Amino acid sequence: MSRTIKILVNSNSASSNGSYMAVEHYRNFGPYDHMRRYMGKPVEADAAQRITDIDWKRYDIMHFQNPHNDNHLNMMHRCKMEGIKILVDYDDDLINLPVNNHNYLQFQAQGQNNVASKIEQMMKLADAVIVSTTALQGVHSQWSDPVVIENCWYPQKQPINTGEVNPLILWRGSQSHADDIIEYQNEVVDLMQESRGVHWCFWTDTANIASWTMDIPSLHEDPQNGKWRKLPAVPMMEYMHRLVKDIRPMLTIVPLKNYAFNHAKSNIAWLETTLAGGLVVAPKWTEWNHKGVLKYNNRPEFKQKVIDVLKGKVNIEKNRAASMAVIKEKYNLDVRNLERWEIIDRLAGK
């Protein structure tokens, strides 16, 4: 197909200035840009949020990212009327949203059962469904035939740190993971107090993260001399550049509460930290079950894995190399984006 395939992306987190955050980087605008620039495919993508009056005749496909409400459902019906193919992509388990999630109240206003009903209707309207994890594939396979395309490494755009790492432990996460770090706060506080010569960094948009350290004078935030600092969320490519060129953590911690929503989350903390030269401590779940990952089953094991790194019992370079080999083989966008292109090409050709 020689003509340009026009895709309209409906993503709640699309920014107004053209930059994008993790969802766009891994799930829509990023892969479509890669498809055009590095694969030579005739694809163009626009953000629906930046268009006040949609020219429906212009587009072949509408990409819906995590659709869940009446607006999404109504727009899908309009797509059917206009002959536009519908591609749905989920990278969160909105069917099993926990009550402590920052989006729960919004969903509760609709009624969680009502949200599930809308998602079921949208799955049946979709011409193709993509998900980011095998757990999400299981959630949505009751209504559709989802294809798993993981969040991947961009060889041309994401640098790799081949040098030294810093004596730094990182936690990175959005508001949706605030409850996870709080669940492990006792272990984290103990580790912060016990570690010597190691800095801690919390990279997040959560305003009160690590507020539980306020009662411990030795753990007061001090970016220069103290135990820890907090960094604000930034656009995705700036984040990746700073992570690899500046932060370069020897370890990223991934404390996760054991429920369905978290099991469906992707392993991008492992992917990004590996590129930065460090290791990850993560739960022994399917998405994290890779060579080089330091896996735990419970909170005591989580703490012990970090202690092992602090005491030099873990060969960081050997484990990091093992993880990098897996990423190059299974999480390489040059390879995985071919499957996404086949879906796009098939939908546009119908």
C-alpha positions as a Python dict, from the first residue, in 0.01 Angstrom:
ca = {
    (1, 'M'): (0, 0, 0),
    (2, 'S'): (161, 326, -117),
    (3, 'R'): (-83, 586, 14),
    (4, 'T'): (-35, 733, 361),
    (5, 'I'): (-242, 570, 635),
    (6, 'K'): (-394, 838, 859),
    (7, 'I'): (-447, 749, 1226),
    (8, 'L'): (-631, 960, 1481),
    (9, 'V'): (-515, 882, 1836),
    (10, 'N'): (-758, 925, 2124),
    (11, 'S'): (-541, 919, 2437),
    (12, 'N'): (-634, 1084, 2764),
    (13, 'S'): (-274, 1178, 2842),
    (14, 'A'): (-190, 1343, 2510),
    (15, 'S'): (-29, 1678, 2588),
    (16, 'S'): (-120, 2010, 2431),
    (17, 'N'): (236, 2102, 2332),
    (18, 'G'): (322, 1799, 2122),
    (19, 'S'): (544, 1624, 2381),
    (20, 'Y'): (425, 1298, 2528),
    (21, 'M'): (454, 1091, 2839),
    (22, 'A'): (507, 718, 2889),
    (23, 'V'): (174, 598, 2745),
    (24, 'E'): (224, 785, 2418),
    (25, 'H'): (590, 690, 2401),
    (26, 'Y'): (528, 318, 2437),
    (27, 'R'): (177, 266, 2298),
    (28, 'N'): (83, 506, 2018),
    (29, 'F'): (265, 820, 1898),
    (30, 'G'): (606, 671, 1972),
    (31, 'P'): (552, 345, 1782),
    (32, 'Y'): (383, 527, 1491),
    (33, 'D'): (671, 775, 1465),
    (34, 'H'): (915, 481, 1473),
    (35, 'M'): (710, 308, 1204),
    (36, 'R'): (740, 610, 976),
    (37, 'R'): (1098, 718, 1049),
    (38, 'Y'): (1281, 388, 1085),
    (39, 'M'): (1064, 132, 910),
    (40, 'G'): (970, 348, 611),
    (41, 'K'): (598, 282, 654),
    (42, 'P'): (345, 537, 521),
    (43, 'V'): (183, 627, 853),
    (44, 'E'): (79, 960, 1007),
    (45, 'A'): (-80, 1004, 1351),
    (46, 'D'): (-271, 1303, 1492),
    (47, 'A'): (-397, 1363, 1845),
    (48, 'A'): (-775, 1383, 1872),
    (49, 'Q'): (-741, 1606, 2180),
    (50, 'R'): (-572, 1874, 1969),
    (51, 'I'): (-844, 1884, 1702),
    (52, 'T'): (-1159, 2088, 1766),
    (53, 'D'): (-1344, 1984, 1452),
    (54, 'I'): (-1254, 1636, 1325),
    (55, 'D'): (-1247, 1586, 949),
    (56, 'W'): (-1371, 1229, 956),
    (57, 'K'): (-1303, 1171, 588),
    (58, 'R'): (-933, 1231, 649),
    (59, 'Y'): (-872, 926, 869),
    (60, 'D'): (-848, 551, 809),
    (61, 'I'): (-811, 435, 1170),
    (62, 'M'): (-890, 571, 1514),
    (63, 'H'): (-663, 446, 1790),
    (64, 'F'): (-834, 444, 2132),
    (65, 'Q'): (-598, 427, 2430),
    (66, 'N'): (-759, 272, 2740),
    (67, 'P'): (-1119, 361, 2641),
    (68, 'H'): (-1373, 332, 2922),
    (69, 'N'): (-1651, 593, 2911),
    (70, 'D'): (-1954, 715, 2715),
    (71, 'N'): (-1748, 961, 2511),
    (72, 'H'): (-1527, 679, 2386),
    (73, 'L'): (-1826, 457, 2314),
    (74, 'N'): (-2008, 733, 2125),
    (75, 'M'): (-1698, 812, 1922),
    (76, 'M'): (-1666, 447, 1828),
    (77, 'H'): (-2022, 446, 1699),
    (78, 'R'): (-1936, 755, 1494),
    (79, 'C'): (-1632, 572, 1354),
    (80, 'K'): (-1859, 291, 1242),
    (81, 'M'): (-2088, 542, 1070),
    (82, 'E'): (-1792, 707, 894),
    (83, 'G'): (-1625, 380, 791),
    (84, 'I'): (-1320, 438, 1011),
    (85, 'K'): (-1154, 128, 1154),
    (86, 'I'): (-1124, 103, 1533),
    (87, 'L'): (-799, -1, 1702),
    (88, 'V'): (-815, -36, 2081),
    (89, 'D'): (-503, -51, 2300),
    (90, 'Y'): (-503, -122, 2674),
    (91, 'D'): (-200, -91, 2898),
    (92, 'D'): (-396, -83, 3226),
    (93, 'D'): (-649, -324, 3375),
    (94, 'L'): (-949, -94, 3409),
    (95, 'I'): (-1177, -388, 3488),
    (96, 'N'): (-991, -453, 3816),
    (97, 'L'): (-917, -99, 3927),
    (98, 'P'): (-832, -103, 4301),
    (99, 'V'): (-1013, 134, 4539),
    (100, 'N'): (-688, 309, 4628),
    (101, 'N'): (-611, 397, 4267),
    (102, 'H'): (-625, 772, 4197),
    (103, 'N'): (-876, 711, 3914),
    (104, 'Y'): (-1112, 503, 4125),
    (105, 'L'): (-1344, 787, 4230),
    (106, 'Q'): (-1386, 891, 3866),
    (107, 'F'): (-1473, 535, 3773),
    (108, 'Q'): (-1693, 489, 4079),
    (109, 'A'): (-1903, 785, 3961),
    (110, 'Q'): (-1981, 582, 3650),
    (111, 'G'): (-2023, 262, 3847),
    (112, 'Q'): (-1748, 2, 3811),
    (113, 'N'): (-1992, -252, 3666),
    (114, 'N'): (-2104, 11, 3419),
    (115, 'V'): (-1741, 69, 3316),
    (116, 'A'): (-1697, -304, 3258),
    (117, 'S'): (-2015, -307, 3049),
    (118, 'K'): (-1889, -16, 2836),
    (119, 'I'): (-1554, -187, 2785),
    (120, 'E'): (-1732, -504, 2677),
    (121, 'Q'): (-1937, -305, 2423),
    (122, 'M'): (-1626, -131, 2292),
    (123, 'M'): (-1436, -458, 2260),
    (124, 'K'): (-1713, -587, 2037),
    (125, 'L'): (-1702, -273, 1822),
    (126, 'A'): (-1323, -283, 1783),
    (127, 'D'): (-1169, -408, 1460),
    (128, 'A'): (-846, -496, 1642),
    (129, 'V'): (-730, -500, 2006),
    (130, 'I'): (-372, -466, 2130),
    (131, 'V'): (-260, -505, 2492),
    (132, 'S'): (76, -461, 2662),
    (133, 'T'): (88, -775, 2882),
    (134, 'T'): (-26, -1136, 2890),
    (135, 'A'): (-236, -1060, 3200),
    (136, 'L'): (-429, -797, 3004),
    (137, 'Q'): (-470, -1043, 2721),
    (138, 'G'): (-641, -1275, 2969),
    (139, 'V'): (-871, -997, 3094),
    (140, 'H'): (-992, -895, 2748),
    (141, 'S'): (-996, -1234, 2574),
    (142, 'Q'): (-1350, -1291, 2704),
    (143, 'W'): (-1472, -1031, 2451),
    (144, 'S'): (-1208, -1017, 2178),
    (145, 'D'): (-886, -1168, 2047),
    (146, 'P'): (-621, -932, 2186),
    (147, 'V'): (-268, -929, 2049),
    (148, 'V'): (15, -874, 2298),
    (149, 'I'): (269, -615, 2187),
    (150, 'E'): (492, -530, 2479),
    (151, 'N'): (633, -190, 2569),
    (152, 'C'): (966, -191, 2389),
    (153, 'W'): (1312, -42, 2367),
    (154, 'Y'): (1376, 210, 2087),
    (155, 'P'): (1727, 130, 1955),
    (156, 'Q'): (1746, 458, 1760),
    (157, 'K'): (1617, 690, 2036),
    (158, 'Q'): (1683, 538, 2377),
    (159, 'P'): (2050, 552, 2474),
    (160, 'I'): (2228, 280, 2670),
    (161, 'N'): (2466, 349, 2958),
    (162, 'T'): (2772, 133, 2905),
    (163, 'G'): (2970, 300, 3183),
    (164, 'E'): (2952, 314, 3560),
    (165, 'V'): (2637, 343, 3769),
    (166, 'N'): (2586, 571, 4067),
    (167, 'P'): (2546, 450, 4427),
    (168, 'L'): (2179, 541, 4403),
    (169, 'I'): (1852, 355, 4459),
    (170, 'L'): (1555, 477, 4255),
    (171, 'W'): (1181, 450, 4290),
    (172, 'R'): (990, 582, 3990),
    (173, 'G'): (616, 583, 3958),
    (174, 'S'): (302, 783, 3898),
    (175, 'Q'): (18, 859, 4137),
    (176, 'S'): (-127, 515, 4060),
    (177, 'H'): (165, 352, 4246),
    (178, 'A'): (167, 575, 4555),
    (179, 'D'): (-15, 309, 4755),
    (180, 'D'): (247, 50, 4655),
    (181, 'I'): (541, 240, 4798),
    (182, 'I'): (339, 317, 5112),
    (183, 'E'): (269, -56, 5153),
    (184, 'Y'): (646, -112, 5169),
    (185, 'Q'): (734, 203, 5363),
    (186, 'N'): (867, 22, 5671),
    (187, 'E'): (1109, -181, 5461),
    (188, 'V'): (1212, 125, 5262),
    (189, 'V'): (1271, 336, 5574),
    (190, 'D'): (1479, 57, 5729),
    (191, 'L'): (1685, 28, 5412),
    (192, 'M'): (1735, 404, 5389),
    (193, 'Q'): (1860, 414, 5748),
    (194, 'E'): (2085, 110, 5709),
    (195, 'S'): (2243, 204, 5377),
    (196, 'R'): (2571, 393, 5386),
    (197, 'G'): (2703, 607, 5104),
    (198, 'V'): (2389, 547, 4900),
    (199, 'H'): (2149, 814, 4782),
    (200, 'W'): (1778, 752, 4728),
    (201, 'C'): (1571, 916, 4458),
    (202, 'F'): (1191, 924, 4421),
    (203, 'W'): (1097, 1024, 4066),
    (204, 'T'): (726, 1090, 4065),
    (205, 'D'): (436, 1331, 4017),
    (206, 'T'): (298, 1232, 4360),
    (207, 'A'): (307, 1541, 4581),
    (208, 'N'): (342, 1378, 4924),
    (209, 'I'): (566, 1087, 4835),
    (210, 'A'): (801, 981, 5117),
    (211, 'S'): (620, 1211, 5361),
    (212, 'W'): (659, 926, 5606),
    (213, 'T'): (1026, 1022, 5643),
    (214, 'M'): (937, 1353, 5808),
    (215, 'D'): (949, 1204, 6156),
    (216, 'I'): (1302, 1076, 6099),
    (217, 'P'): (1547, 1369, 6109),
    (218, 'S'): (1826, 1170, 5944),
    (219, 'L'): (1600, 1111, 5643),
    (220, 'H'): (1486, 1467, 5576),
    (221, 'E'): (1498, 1554, 5209),
    (222, 'D'): (1821, 1723, 5105),
    (223, 'P'): (1912, 1706, 4735),
    (224, 'Q'): (2277, 1784, 4805),
    (225, 'N'): (2375, 1608, 5127),
    (226, 'G'): (2075, 1419, 5256),
    (227, 'K'): (1954, 1063, 5209),
    (228, 'W'): (1702, 1133, 4936),
    (229, 'R'): (1554, 1371, 4686),
    (230, 'K'): (1238, 1392, 4481),
    (231, 'L'): (1236, 1464, 4108),
    (232, 'P'): (924, 1586, 3925),
    (233, 'A'): (775, 1406, 3627),
    (234, 'V'): (907, 1526, 3291),
    (235, 'P'): (832, 1440, 2923),
    (236, 'M'): (937, 1090, 2829),
    (237, 'M'): (1248, 1156, 2621),
    (238, 'E'): (1384, 1401, 2879),
    (239, 'Y'): (1323, 1140, 3146),
    (240, 'M'): (1510, 871, 2950),
    (241, 'H'): (1802, 1103, 2878),
    (242, 'R'): (1839, 1205, 3242),
    (243, 'L'): (1797, 849, 3365),
    (244, 'V'): (2078, 718, 3145),
    (245, 'K'): (2312, 1020, 3145),
    (246, 'D'): (2264, 1160, 3497),
    (247, 'I'): (2078, 938, 3744),
    (248, 'R'): (2225, 601, 3637),
    (249, 'P'): (2088, 409, 3938),
    (250, 'M'): (2259, 92, 4051),
    (251, 'L'): (1916, -32, 4157),
    (252, 'T'): (1549, 47, 4098),
    (253, 'I'): (1298, -88, 4348),
    (254, 'V'): (954, -203, 4229),
    (255, 'P'): (739, -262, 4539),
    (256, 'L'): (394, -375, 4423),
    (257, 'K'): (85, -479, 4614),
    (258, 'N'): (-39, -821, 4513),
    (259, 'Y'): (-362, -764, 4321),
    (260, 'A'): (-485, -807, 3964),
    (261, 'F'): (-431, -445, 3856),
    (262, 'N'): (-59, -463, 3935),
    (263, 'H'): (-15, -807, 3776),
    (264, 'A'): (-134, -651, 3449),
    (265, 'K'): (124, -370, 3463),
    (266, 'S'): (417, -381, 3226),
    (267, 'N'): (783, -410, 3321),
    (268, 'I'): (908, -76, 3187),
    (269, 'A'): (1093, -3, 3514),
    (270, 'W'): (1312, -305, 3435),
    (271, 'L'): (1354, -205, 3072),
    (272, 'E'): (1446, 156, 3151),
    (273, 'T'): (1678, 74, 3442),
    (274, 'T'): (1860, -190, 3239),
    (275, 'L'): (1928, 71, 2969),
    (276, 'A'): (2061, 300, 3244),
    (277, 'G'): (2303, 29, 3357),
    (278, 'G'): (2135, -88, 3678),
    (279, 'L'): (1929, -371, 3823),
    (280, 'V'): (1569, -405, 3935),
    (281, 'V'): (1415, -565, 4242),
    (282, 'A'): (1067, -672, 4133),
    (283, 'P'): (795, -924, 4225),
    (284, 'K'): (823, -1281, 4102),
    (285, 'W'): (537, -1240, 3854),
    (286, 'T'): (509, -1323, 3485),
    (287, 'E'): (602, -979, 3349),
    (288, 'W'): (916, -960, 3562),
    (289, 'N'): (1029, -1321, 3529),
    (290, 'H'): (1341, -1252, 3323),
    (291, 'K'): (1710, -1318, 3362),
    (292, 'G'): (1885, -1045, 3555),
    (293, 'V'): (1579, -937, 3757),
    (294, 'L'): (1614, -976, 4134),
    (295, 'K'): (1278, -1132, 4216),
    (296, 'Y'): (1095, -1140, 4550),
    (297, 'N'): (781, -1317, 4678),
    (298, 'N'): (706, -1104, 4984),
    (299, 'R'): (815, -796, 5178),
    (300, 'P'): (1097, -965, 5376),
    (301, 'E'): (1241, -1101, 5050),
    (302, 'F'): (1212, -758, 4893),
    (303, 'K'): (1420, -609, 5174),
    (304, 'Q'): (1677, -889, 5159),
    (305, 'K'): (1727, -850, 4784),
    (306, 'V'): (1810, -482, 4833),
    (307, 'I'): (2045, -565, 5121),
    (308, 'D'): (2225, -817, 4901),
    (309, 'V'): (2293, -543, 4646),
    (310, 'L'): (2407, -298, 4916),
    (311, 'K'): (2648, -558, 5055),
    (312, 'G'): (2798, -629, 4714),
    (313, 'K'): (2663, -985, 4697),
    (314, 'V'): (2510, -926, 4353),
    (315, 'N'): (2712, -889, 4034),
    (316, 'I'): (2541, -585, 3884),
    (317, 'E'): (2713, -601, 3545),
    (318, 'K'): (2649, -974, 3497),
    (319, 'N'): (2279, -946, 3582),
    (320, 'R'): (2241, -629, 3379),
    (321, 'A'): (2399, -798, 3075),
    (322, 'A'): (2156, -1090, 3112),
    (323, 'S'): (1862, -851, 3116),
    (324, 'M'): (1994, -654, 2818),
    (325, 'A'): (2017, -974, 2613),
    (326, 'V'): (1649, -1045, 2683),
    (327, 'I'): (1550, -689, 2590),
    (328, 'K'): (1739, -699, 2260),
    (329, 'E'): (1571, -1027, 2169),
    (330, 'K'): (1214, -984, 2296),
    (331, 'Y'): (1159, -613, 2363),
    (332, 'N'): (1317, -455, 2056),
    (333, 'L'): (1079, -216, 1879),
    (334, 'D'): (1250, -278, 1545),
    (335, 'V'): (1113, -632, 1570),
    (336, 'R'): (790, -596, 1771),
    (337, 'N'): (665, -297, 1574),
    (338, 'L'): (640, -518, 1266),
    (339, 'E'): (342, -690, 1426),
    (340, 'R'): (179, -355, 1498),
    (341, 'W'): (237, -252, 1135),
    (342, 'E'): (73, -572, 1009),
    (343, 'I'): (-239, -483, 1210),
    (344, 'I'): (-241, -125, 1080),
    (345, 'D'): (-186, -237, 722),
    (346, 'R'): (-464, -496, 747),
    (347, 'L'): (-715, -249, 893),
    (348, 'A'): (-637, 21, 637),
    (349, 'G'): (-662, -228, 353),
    (350, 'K'): (-1009, -353, 442),
}
